[in-house]
Amino acid sequence: MSAYNRNTLLVGIAIVLLIGGVGSYFASGDPDGLEKTQEELGADQPIHEGVESPPSVFDGYGLKGLGASFWSNAVAGVVGSLLVLGILLVVARILKRRLPQQGSDRT
């Protein structure tokens, strides 16, 4: 990995940590577009009695084990952001391997 790529990755991770850790604190408690539409259509409740949603570590923009606090939102935001960044890096690496390199001499 070149120094440019390493520095770019480090800056990206720093931005992810900042946005995920601090920005998640300001996430709205109001329902997002999908939740609002589900409520309007009456699809926010299970059709069958006794059916519950599967357990989730991230519930309501927070981390269950930390309660409802700034740190709960911050850790959930950082972990979620790092997961997205990791997925994007994997996809980018796969696409880089599949695309032909520009500037290669082919005869």
N, C-alpha and C positions, 0 to 999 in steps of 0.2 A: 504494500500500500504506500503510495507516494505521500510526501509531507502535505501536499495540497489536499489530498483526499482525507487524510487523517485529521487535519485542521478543520476541514469542512464538516466532517462527522462530529467532531467535538463541539463545534459551534451549534450544529443541529441538535445534539443531545442537550446542550445547555439551554437552548430555546425551548425544547420539549419540556425540560424540568421546570423552567420558569412558567410557561403557559399551563402545564398540567398541575403544578403545585400551587401557584398563586391564582391563576385564572379560574380554576375549578371552584374556588371559594365563592366566586361571584355568579355561579350557575344559578339560574332561576329555579325556584321551587314550584313554579307554575308548570302545568303539563306542556310538553312539546307538541309539535304538530300531529304526530302519530297518536299520542295519548289523547289529545283533544278530539281527534276524529273518532277514535274508539269510544270515547265517552258519548259523543253525539249519536253514534250508531248503536249504542248499547252493547258494544262488543268488549267492554272493559271487564265484564264479569263472566265467569265460566258458564257455559250452557248447562252443564250437568252439575248437580249438587255434589259436594264432597270432593270436587276436583280442585286442587290447589296448584299454583304456579310452582315450577321447580325451584329449588333453593338457589340463591344467587349470592356470591361474595360481594358484588357491587350492587347495592340496593339504594336507589334514590340519590345517585351521585356521591355516595359515601362508601366507607368500608364497614361492614357489619361489626367487626370486633372492636372498633374504636369508638362506637357510639356516634352521636350527631355533634361533631366538633370540627374546628378548622382542620385539625390533623387528619381526620377521617376523609374529608374532601380532598386534602392535599395528596395523601398517599394514593387514594383511588385515582385521582387525576394523573399523577406521575406514572403509576403502574399502567393505566390505560393508554397513556400517550406513548410510553416505551413499547408497549405491545404493538401499537399501530406503526411506530417507527421500525420495529423489528420486522414486521410483516412487509413493509415497503422495501426495506433493504433486501430481504429474501427475494421478493418479486423482481427487484431491479437486477440482482445478481443472475437470476434465471433468464431474464430477458437479455442481459448482456452476453450471456453464453450462446443464446440462440441466434442473435443478430450477427450478420457478417461484419467483421472489422473493416472500417473505412480506411482506405489508403493501403490496403494489402495488395501486392502485385499478383495478379492471377493471369496466367497465360494459357 
